[in-house]
Amino acid sequence: MHNWVYSLGLIYPVILLRNISEINIVVEKLKYDKNILLVLDASLINEAQQLSHFCQYIKKVIVVGKAYTPRQQIQFIFDGACGYSEK
């Protein structure tokens, strides 16, 4: 995840959040801001609706995970993410 922060920090403001509650607070404050990119650790997603909720308000969501199956990766896209990346 640190590589994402380092690379994207030159282009986007970076905020590191540790859990879904923190993400929900930030999403509520920043929703509909077209300049937001959410890089979301897949391990934080407990329910499919969580990812869909974030993608409803933030148009650029990338899910980062470890050893998810191709089917799971595609499901992230169907749920609204722009992409998936291995950690």
C-alpha positions in Angstrom: 0.0 0.0 0.0 2.9 2.3 0.6 3.9 2.2 -3.1 0.4 3.5 -3.9 0.7 6.3 -1.4 4.1 7.3 -2.6 3.2 7.3 -6.3 -0.2 8.9 -6.0 0.8 11.5 -3.4 2.4 13.5 -6.2 -0.9 13.8 -7.9 -3.6 13.5 -5.3 -3.9 14.5 -1.7 -3.4 11.3 0.3 -5.3 10.4 3.5 -4.6 7.0 5.1 -7.5 5.5 6.9 -7.5 2.3 9.0 -11.1 1.1 8.9 -14.5 1.3 7.2 -15.9 3.8 9.8 -13.1 6.3 9.0 -13.7 5.8 5.3 -17.5 6.4 5.7 -16.8 9.7 7.5 -14.4 10.9 4.7 -16.8 9.7 2.0 -19.7 11.7 3.5 -17.5 14.9 3.7 -16.0 14.5 0.2 -18.7 12.8 -1.8 -19.3 14.0 -5.3 -15.8 15.6 -5.4 -14.5 14.6 -8.8 -10.9 14.8 -7.7 -11.0 12.0 -5.2 -9.4 8.7 -5.7 -10.1 6.0 -3.1 -7.6 3.2 -3.0 -9.4 0.6 -0.8 -7.8 -2.4 0.9 -10.0 -5.3 -0.1 -9.7 -6.8 3.4 -11.7 -3.9 4.8 -14.7 -4.8 2.6 -17.1 -6.9 4.7 -20.1 -6.7 2.4 -20.6 -6.1 -1.3 -22.8 -3.2 -0.5 -20.0 -1.3 1.2 -18.0 -1.1 -2.1 -21.1 -0.2 -4.1 -21.8 2.6 -1.5 -18.4 4.1 -1.9 -18.5 3.8 -5.7 -21.9 5.6 -5.7 -20.2 8.8 -4.4 -16.6 8.4 -5.4 -16.1 7.7 -9.1 -12.5 6.6 -8.9 -12.1 3.6 -6.6 -9.3 1.0 -6.9 -9.4 -2.1 -4.8 -6.1 -3.5 -3.6 -5.9 -7.0 -2.3 -3.8 -10.1 -2.0 -4.5 -13.4 -3.8 -8.1 -12.7 -4.7 -9.5 -15.1 -7.4 -10.2 -13.7 -10.9 -13.9 -14.1 -10.1 -13.6 -12.0 -6.9 -11.5 -9.3 -8.8 -14.2 -9.1 -11.5 -16.9 -8.8 -8.8 -15.1 -5.7 -7.5 -15.5 -4.2 -11.0 -19.1 -5.2 -11.2 -19.7 -3.6 -7.7 -18.4 -0.3 -9.2 -14.6 -0.2 -8.7 -12.5 1.2 -11.6 -9.9 -1.5 -11.1 -8.2 -4.1 -8.9 -4.5 -4.5 -8.1 -2.5 -7.0 -6.1 -0.7 -5.6 -3.1 
